[in-house]
Amino acid sequence: MLFTGWNFMRWLRLGLGIFIAIQAIQNHDTLSGFISAFFLFQAVTNTGCCSSGGCSVPSSKKNFNKIEDVKFEKIKTKV
């Protein structure tokens, strides 16, 4: 899994992680070090912020053609 499935976003995370890590070492910045570790972890494990696919849009439109009857109930206010 570590050596397969390298797409653009995975390479981008790796590049950002390495760049931010170099900057963190040069500037002695701990926060940047944590951020770079986060990006490097995402690149190595091939995960993102939406690792379970919860942010993805459904690819099929089979449920959109189904029309359901909607029932409305009128609510009257007491005066």
TORKOL-367871 format. One record per residue: x, y, z of N, C-alpha, C, CB in turn. Coordinates in steps of 0.02 Angstrom, whole numbers, padded with zeros to 5 digits, always signed. Glycine has a CB too. Layout:
XYZXYZXYZXYZ ...
// end
This chain:
+00041-00060+00000+00000+00000+00000+00043+00063+00000-00047+00000+00060 +00103+00058+00028+00146+00116+00030+00174+00134-00039+00203+00105+00078 +00183+00084-00082+00215+00097-00146+00167+00097-00204+00267+00045-00158 +00103+00088-00193+00054+00088-00247+00003+00144-00237+00018+00020-00252 -00029+00164-00290-00082+00213-00286-00058+00284-00277-00128+00196-00230 -00001+00302-00305+00025+00370-00298-00008+00413-00351+00103+00371-00305 -00053+00457-00329-00086+00503-00374-00060+00574-00361-00163+00499-00366 -00089+00622-00395-00066+00691-00389-00071+00718-00318-00105+00736-00436 -00127+00705-00284-00136+00732-00216-00086+00701-00167-00207+00720-00193 -00071+00638-00177-00023+00605-00132+00047+00635-00141-00022+00529-00145 +00067+00647-00204+00131+00678-00218+00133+00750-00191+00147+00678-00293 +00076+00785-00197+00072+00854-00172+00080+00856-00096+00005+00886-00193 +00047+00810-00061+00054+00807+00012+00126+00791+00033+00007+00754+00041 +00158+00746-00005+00227+00729+00010+00273+00789-00001+00250+00670-00033 +00263+00824-00056+00304+00883-00071+00294+00938-00019+00287+00910-00139 +00231+00951-00001+00217+01002+00050+00247+00981+00118+00142+01013+00057 +00241+00919+00134+00268+00895+00198+00343+00903+00202+00250+00823+00208 +00378+00886+00148+00451+00893+00147+00471+00967+00148+00481+00859+00085 +00436+01008+00108+00452+01080+00107+00441+01112+00175+00409+01114+00054 +00385+01098+00207+00371+01128+00272+00418+01101+00325+00298+01115+00292 +00438+01038+00318+00486+01010+00366+00554+01045+00361+00495+00934+00355 +00576+01058+00300+00640+01094+00291+00635+01164+00321+00659+01098+00217 +00579+01198+00309+00569+01265+00336+00566+01263+00413+00505+01296+00308 +00535+01211+00440+00529+01205+00513+00598+01195+00544+00482+01148+00532 +00640+01156+00512+00708+01144+00538+00749+01208+00534+00743+01087+00500 +00744+01243+00478+00783+01304+00469+00762+01359+00517+00776+01329+00398 +00697+01365+00531+00672+01419+00573+00663+01398+00646+00606+01443+00547 +00677+01335+00662+00668+01308+00730+00596+01320+00754+00718+01341+00779 +00548+01302+00710+00478+01313+00724+00443+01247+00738+00444+01350+00665 +00417+01239+00797+00385+01176+00817+00318+01167+00783+00377+01174+00893 +00279+01219+00777+00213+01214+00746+00218+01192+00673+00175+01281+00750 +00265+01220+00637+00275+01199+00568+00298+01126+00565+00327+01244+00533 +00335+01104+00614+00355+01034+00617+00296+00987+00625+00403+01023+00674 +00248+01006+00666+00187+00966+00674+00146+00965+00610+00145+00992+00732 +00142+01023+00577+00104+01026+00514+00137+00983+00461+00099+01099+00490 +00203+00986+00457+00238+00944+00408+00230+00870+00424+00313+00962+00405 +00230+00852+00488+00220+00782+00506+00149+00759+00486+00230+00773+00582 +00101+00804+00492+00032+00788+00472+00029+00775+00397-00015+00846+00490 +00060+00818+00356+00060+00808+00284+00098+00745+00264+00089+00868+00249 +00154+00732+00296+00192+00673+00281+00154+00609+00300+00260+00675+00317 +00119+00611+00357+00078+00554+00377+00023+00540+00325+00046+00566+00446 -00009+00594+00301-00061+00585+00251-00033+00556+00186-00096+00651+00236 +00027+00578+00167+00057+00553+00105+00077+00480+00111+00118+00595+00086 +00106+00461+00168+00129+00392+00176+00071+00343+00182+00174+00387+00238 +00019+00362+00219-00038+00316+00230-00092+00323+00177-00067+00329+00298 -00085+00371+00131-00134+00383+00078-00203+00399+00107-00139+00323+00031 -00204+00441+00157-00267+00465+00186-00271+00540+00177-00272+00446+00261 -00331+00565+00185-00342+00637+00180-00387+00659+00236-00371+00656+00112 -00412+00718+00230-00458+00743+00281-00524+00703+00280-00472+00817+00271 -00542+00678+00222-00602+00637+00215-00581+00565+00200-00649+00665+00160 -00548+00534+00245-00519+00468+00231-00572+00414+00220-00474+00447+00288 -00631+00421+00249-00682+00370+00240-00725+00382+00178-00727+00366+00300 -00710+00434+00141-00750+00449+00081-00815+00484+00096-00763+00386+00042 -00821+00512+00155-00882+00546+00175-00894+00611+00139-00882+00558+00248 -00843+00639+00109-00850+00703+00074-00862+00694+00000-00789+00745+00085 -00861+00634-00025-00867+00623-00096-00940+00630-00119-00840+00554-00115 -00947+00648-00182-01013+00656-00212-01031+00589-00245-01014+00715-00265 -01094+00566-00238-01112+00503-00270-01104+00507-00346-01184+00484-00252 -01078+00454-00376-01063+00454-00447-01123+00434-00490-01005+00409-00461 -01170+00398-00463-01227+00376-00503-01287+00420-00489-01244+00302-00489 -01329+00426-00541-01389+00468-00534-01453+00426-00532-01393+00517-00591 -01448+00363-00513-01506+00319-00515-01560+00339-00465-01485+00248-00503 -01541+00372-00409-01590+00391-00359-01622+00459-00373-01558+00392-00291 -01593+00497-00420-01619+00564-00433-01680+00563-00478-01565+00606-00463 -01690+00510-00515-01747+00506-00561-01811+00483-00526-01732+00459-00618 -01806+00462-00465-01863+00437-00428-01900+00496-00395-01841+00385-00375 -01964+00503-00411-02005+00557-00383-02050+00527-00329-02046+00593-00438 -02049+00557-00271-02091+00533-00216-02146+00584-00202-02048+00520-00152 -02203+00559-00179-02257+00604-00159-02239+00636-00092-02324+00566-00154 -02247+00701-00091-02233+00738-00030-02300+00761-00001-02185+00799-00043 -02310+00747+00062-02373+00767+00095-02357+00827+00140-02404+00707+00136 -02399+00879+00133-02392+00938+00173-02450+00943+00222-02387+01001+00129 -02436+00972+00279-02488+00981+00329-02489+01055+00347-02476+00936+00393 -02546+01086+00339-02551+01157+00353-02560+01167+00429-02610+01188+00313 -02521+01211+00456-02524+01224+00528-02556+01292+00538-02452+01222+00560 -02610+01293+00578-02645+01355+00592-02624+01380+00661-02723+01345+00588 -02614+01444+00665-02596+01473+00730-02660+01495+00767-02548+01534+00722 -02657+01490+00832-02714+01512+00873-02708+01587+00885-02717+01474+00941 -02765+01620+00876-02765+01693+00886-02801+01711+00949-02797+01729+00826 
// end
